[in-house]
Amino acid sequence: MRSDRTSSLNIRTPEGIEFSLTLAGPLVRFLAVLIDTACITCATSLLRTVLHLFAIFSLDLGIALMVLANFLLSVGYGIILEWFWRGQTLGKRLLRLRVMDEQGLHLQFGQVVLRNLLRTVDAMPLLYLLGGAICFFSPRNQRLGDIAAGTIIVRTPEVFLSNFERLGDDKYNSLRDCPRPASRLRQKITGQEASIALRAVLRRDEMEPDARCELFAGLAEHFKSLVKFPAEACEGVADERYVRNVLDIVYNAPKPDRRRGVQ
């Protein structure tokens, strides 16, 4: 039965603020797998051409290296990209999907390794029939590797600039005085993190004062842990103001420095 199936994951913060993440369905996940499989196949073909040189000296050595290379590419591809791209492979990035911890926590390396090691089982007997069947009947669209690792795959739709413009905030942003850290911040912050922070700012008036302060303190602390800005850029900046400055960096193109009178 699939009556308890859900298309979204609701995460509730200790402050009582609830965010909804859209789960990726079996079809779009399979399309991402096809893209990743094509990438792995191309890489394997190129590597085989190189390894054929070893077969000239030793056929057994050439075969052993090819088998090892196939295993490392099929498993290592997902592990390396999902870890360094924070839950994305080429296929997931193109289709705007991302692997996450099912509780909304930070994805751990052990989770990435486990879900990719079990990919071989999910792919049985062919074309991911086992994993696809489990995913289809799973309430959270999880294959066997996801269930074992405690992960889910969510959609990361683009948050349009008009949403940020609703904030109606045109105050001076001290973080823009530090272009290099600001550039690193754009690279490190995920679309899901920015989206959650944006929704928190848009819904700030719905929160109790104490809950709002606690929530923005947590968000500010998280963003500060991603990239360290010079002390003078953060000095005297309240937590909510810092989060707004981060969103301005992420969603808006660089603006002239009005304080310095640049035109």
N, C-alpha and C positions, 0 to 999 in steps of 0.2 A: 504494500500500500504506500501511496505517496501523499497522503492527506496532510502529513506534517511537513511537507516540503516547503522551503522558503526561498525567496529570490534575493533576500538581503540579510545582512547580519547587523543587529543592533548592539552597539557598545555603550554601556552606561557608565559614566565617570562617577567617582565617589561624591562629587558635588551635585549629582542628580541630573546632569546634562547627558542627553542621549544622542548619539550619532549613528546614522544608518549607512552601511557599506553595501553596495550592490555586488552580489555574488556572480561569478562567471559561470555560465551554463555549459553543459557537455559539448554542444556544437562549437562554440567559439573556442573552447579549450582544445578541441580536436584540430581546428584550423591552425591554432598556434603550434600544436605538435607537428603538423605537416610542414610548416615553415622551418621549424627547428630540425626536423628530419632531413629536409632538403639541404640545410646548412651543414649538417653533420656528414651527409653523403658526399657533398662537394669537397669538404675537408679530407674525408677518408680517401677519396679518389686521388687527390693531390699527394697525400702521404704515401699511398701505395706506389705511386710512380717513383718516389724517392727510395722507398724500401726495396723495390725490385733490384736495386743495385747490390744490396746485401745478398740476394739470392744467387748472384753470379759467383760469390765466394762460397756460400753455404746455403743450400736450399732449405734445410731445417731451420737455420737461423732466420732466413727471410720470412718463412711461414710463422715462426714464433713471434717475430717482431710485428707482423701484420695483425695477428690475433690480439697481441697486447695493445697495439695502437687502436684497433677497433673498440676494445673495451674502454680504454682511457678516454677516447673521444665521445663515445656514447654516454658514459657516466660523467666524465669530467666536464663536458660541455655545460651541462645543467648546473653542476655544483659551482663551477668557477663563475659563470655569468650570474646566477641567482644570488651568489654571495656578494660579488663586487658591484652588481647593478641593483642591489637591494630588492631581490625577489623577482627579477625580470631576466628573460632570455631574449634573443632577437625576435622570436615569434610573439612572445608576450608583449614586448615593447611596441611592436608594430600594431598589435591589436589592443593596446592599452590595458593589459592585464598585469597583475602583480600578486606574488605569493606573500601571504601574511600569516602570522600566528593566529590561530582561531579565537584567541581571547583578545586580539587587538594589541598584543605586546610586541616587542621587538623580535624580529626573526633571528633565531640562533643558528650558528653554523651547524650544530648537530642535527637540527631539523632539516636543513638544506641537504646534508649528506644522506640522511635516512630516506627522505622522500625520493631522492634520485637513485639510490641503490635499489629501492623497491620498484623503480620504473620498469625494470626487466620483468618482474612478476606481473605488473599491470598490463604490459604489452602482450602477454600470452592470451590465446595461442598465436594470434597475429592481429595486427592493426588495433592494438589496445582494446580488444574485445572484453577482456576481464575487467580492466580498469574503467572502460566506458560503461559497462553494465553496473558496476558498483557506484560510479559517479551518477548514473541516471537515477538510481533508487536511493541515493544518499540524500538526506534532508538538506545538507549544505554543499551538495555537488562535489563531494570529496571522493577521490580515488583511493585505492588501498594505501598508497604512499602518503597521502595527505592524512588519512585517519591515523596511521601509525606515528607520523611526525607531529600531529596536532596543527596542521596548516590548512589554509583555505586559499582560494584564488579569487580576487575581487577585480571588478572593473575600476579603472581610474579615469573617469570622464574628465575632460578639460573644464576647468572653471573659468568662465568667460570674464573678461575684464569688466563688463558691465556690473557684475556682482561686486567687485571691489569698489567700483565708483559709487555704489550705493552707500558706502561709508561716509561720504561727504567730508573727508578729512584732507586738508591741504596744508598741514603743519610741516615745519622743517624736519627733515629726516637726517639725523646726525650720522647714520650708518652709510649714507651715500658719500661721505667724505673719505671713505675707505674702499676704493673700487676693487682692490684685490680680494680682501675678505668677502666683499659683497658678491663677487663673481664666484668664489668658492661656495658661498651659501646657496646660490642658485643651482649649483651642481649637486650639492649634498642633500638638500631638502627634497623629499619625495612629493609628488603631486597629492598623495593622500594626506600627508602631514599638513601641507599648505591648505588643502581643502577643509580639513577639520578646524584649523586655526581661523580660517575665513568665516566658517559658519559660527564659530564661537563669538567672533567680533560682531557679526550680523545679529546675533541673538543675545547680546550682552544685556539688553534691557529686560529680558525675560528672567534673568537670574537674580537671586538674592545677593546683596552686597558682599557678604562673607564668602559665599560660594564663588562669585565672580572673581574676587581677589585670589582665591586659592587656585582656581582653574588657570588664570592668566599667569600666576606665578610658576605653575608647572610647565605651561607652554613656553614661557620665556626661558626657564632653566634648560629645557630641552634644546631650544634653538641656540642658546649660548654654548651648549656642549658640542654642537655640530661644528661651529666656526667661532674662533676667538677674535673679537674685535678689540682694537686699542681701548684702554681704559677711558680715555677722554671722550670716545664716541658713545660710551654707555653710562658715563657718570651722570647721576641725577635723572636718568630715564626710568620712568615707572614701568612695571611689568607689562601692563596693557599697551602702553605707548611703544614698548620694545617690540611686542608682537605685531602691532600695526606697522612699525618701521620694516620689520621682516617681510610682511605681506606686500608692502610697497616695493621692496627690492625684488621680490619674486614675480609680481604680476605687472609691474609698470616698467616701461623703458626708462633708462637713465634720464634725469632731468637736470637742467642747469642749476648751479648752486646759487640760489637767490641771496643767501647771506653774504656771498662774496661779490654779488653784483655781476656775475657772468651772464652774458647775453647769448 
